[in-house]
């Protein structure tokens, strides 16, 4: 079919019915001309060729038009950086999904982009999970509803109708009388008193509880540990979970399972092989128990190899070192044990506390609270050596522990190792109910009487009150009666300070001070306060040789800073120094030596402050106050120590003793003491609340104590106390509120041991499953349960069948 053509512009028009040309506007019948110019195709613009010189740099840059796959670069996301450690306000835990590192922020970071605190994380930016909000419970339904009212009315109406019809029924006929018997049966109870006619009822015995299937429970516990170690969320440390699990398998006697957990630790590739040390030591002990010394040696070799990575300081380093050192002593590898200990000795509170924890783990008592009775708070210079010698002796390796002490070269460390050995022997005898012999403590030719009597004084703390303890204390008192402390330390002359010619207290003086103090503690426990205070005074006489008083040292330092020019001039004259640089060097040497004297003064001050503090704890407050009032404090730190730290404790102790006159005198001399809550008062109040089972009250009281004033291990110590008598729920509530994560994990382990030995393993296990425990807390709890089951026979006995009492025969 031909298309219509416009008569004006000659364009083909598709619309057959069009009256006007769509191109030029002319009438299709030719009656009118075009009304607009015909549309023309757009002319193509000629392409401009850019010069070759301009095209060269453009080749290095790809535009969006030239590269269809190019994307506009995105700006780096703004993420909130998480902190490594929690604080009072920043305590919301967020676990990195990439590297499992715990970070902490405020709850406001939930649902937002955050940055992992681990600088080595491959994908540090992620979205923090939302906080799960619990829906409020539905409102209780009203008791009275129309349906219930209608039902009640219907029941009453039906009951009324039934009662009416029942009342209209005719009475039933009486039964027919029976015929009398042909032979009358005499009444055998005739003329018998009521007392002889009744048979006493036999009470039904209480239902016997089902025995615990220990094997099945252990299997469940170990399977739970493996599952917990695989957790990605709420897991402080996957390697630590594997370490705990390996120890748990070793406790179960499953060496293959323990080694499998260590292989899983390797697969984490975290470079923390030192965490294998304690599990390998546990496996070594298993081999020794099975008379496989070669196997134990192999485990010790591997642990020694991993000890090259073991940190030099910290609680973890202490516990690994003591665990391995004890095994090495049993294997007679004394030099390796000695080297392992000597490189990690420290006098700080962390090391002292970690050594105490290691001791109660190695002796398998887990009685941390009780350890403060047989191991008083005395600062040791070699806590690791003491703990290791104690553990070996307590385990029964007395000959090997003796050889280890003999191999120690340093005199002071050797003396403290002997004290640890004696403590292990005495504590083992006390726990087994055996007699302790003084002759069992070995003698060494290169140790003096101060060293031996300190060891016996430490052993005295473990003995139960009785004839043996009395005889030992009297023997120590007799032997040290003639001891005389050297003269107190005096700051040397000017030239001697420059030359560094000063000697501080000897190790013998420190051993003597410890001996007097240990004897004082025993005498105070038996009510002999006057004699105990004499021993405290003797101990302070030896501490005075360790350095000058704090006041004297402060005066020396002030003199150095204020009179620098005159001191430098005097040194130049005495040393004949003409060059200024040599004069300055001489002054710096003098100042450094003065700083050494000040450090020794601080060590003496800290030791004396601890002596006065424990004296108050031991009930010697009144003797302390009398010495303070006597005016014989010249050349002593007692005034300074009392004013700075112990005035409030001393005042409260005097008030508890009922000495109001002394309390008034203390308040007048130290008015600030009444404005401070004494640590002793807090301690006594905590013990009272714990006895009453008021965990919430104790927790509130602990919140009020500044972190710097809290005793080390106080939460773990009271957790062990609660586990002795309190119900499972109370113990778990306490554990859940411990602020320190590492101490909280230890609390779950220790309390699991104690409560398992109490016979409540199933209660502890089931109740703890309802708690929102982290992975490391679950593994710690499971290790404690395994340690408890492996050290008690409470679940091995078959319940005896008790015969029912026979009824009394009637006369």
Secondary structure, DSSP 8 states (H G I E B T S, - for coil): ---EE-TTT--EES-TT-SB-TTT--BTTSSS--SS---------------HHHHHHHTT---TTT-TT----------EE-BSS--SS--EEEE-TTT--EEEE-GGGTTSEEE-S-TT-SS-EEE---------------S--HHHHHHHHHHHHHHHHHHHHHHTS------------SS----TTTT--GGGTS---------------HHHHHHHHHHHHHHHHT--SS-S-HHHHHHHHHHHHHHTT-HHHHHHHHHHHHHT--S-GGGHHHHHHHHHHHHHHTT-HHHHHHHHHHHHHHGGGS-SSSHHHHHHHHHHHHHHHHTT-HHHHHHHHHTT---SHHHHHHHHHHHHHHTT---HHHHHHHS-S---S-HHHHHHHHHHHHTT-HHHHHHHHHH--SHHHHHHHHHHHHHHHHHHHHHHT----GGGS---TTS-HHHHHHHHHHHHTTS-SSHHHHHHHHHHHHHHTT-----------HHHHHHT------HHHHHHHHHHHHHHHHHHHTT-HHHHHHHHHHHHHHHTTSS--HHHHHHHHHHHHHTHHHHHHHHHHHHT--SHHHHHHHHHHHHHHHHHHHHHHHHHHHHHHHHHHHHHHTT-HHHHHHHHHTT--TT-SHHHHIIIIIHHHHHHHHHHTT-HHHHHHHHHH-GGGGGS--HHHHHHHHHHHHHTT-HHHHHHHHHHS-GGGS-TTHHHHHHHHHHHHS-HHHHHHHHHT-S-HHHHHHHHHHHHHHHHHTT-HHHHHHHHHTS---HHHHHHHHHHHHHHHTT--TTTS--------------
